[in-house]
C-alpha cells in the first residue's frame, strides 16, 4: 500500500512539474503590434531597440524579404526581447511568417505571422527565451506566406 501511495505521489509530482515547464514555454509568446501600442514580456516596443529591420520588396517578378540573412550574436547582446520591424515596400499585400519549420507541429513552436498592406510597418517582439527554447538549432526561417513559392530569408542566432 505504501509503495502505491509513493508511486502515485511521484507520478503526481511529475505531472505537476511537466505542466509548469509547459507553461514556461507559453509564458512569453510572440507579440505583433505598432510601435506606440505594442509590448512584449511586459516591455513596450517603444522602449526597446529595433534589432532587425526587414523589408518586403519586389525585384521584377520576384517578391522577397530583404535582407535575406540576418545574424545576431547573443553572446554580446543583453537579454532583452528581440524586436523586429517589418515594412511592406511592395505595391500589394505581403505576408510575413517566421517559424522553426523543424518543430512546426509542436504546440510550443515559435511562430510569428502578420499580413501587411502596402507601405505598412509592424513590430514583432519575441522573448529571447522563446528563441532559445521553442526552436531547434540556430536558424529560424522567414518568408511571405501569401507567396509561398517566393524566396524567404534566415535569422541566424549565435549562442
Beta strands, then each sheet from edge to edge (+ up, - down):
strand 1: 31-33
strand 2: 39-40
strand 3: 43-44
strand 4: 52-59
strand 5: 62-66
strand 6: 69-73
strand 7: 82-88
strand 8: 94-99
strand 9: 111-116
strand 10: 121-126
strand 11: 139-143
strand 12: 153-158
sheet 1: 1+ 10- 7+ 4+ 5-
sheet 2: 2+ 3-
sheet 3: 6+ 12+ 11- 8+ 9-
end
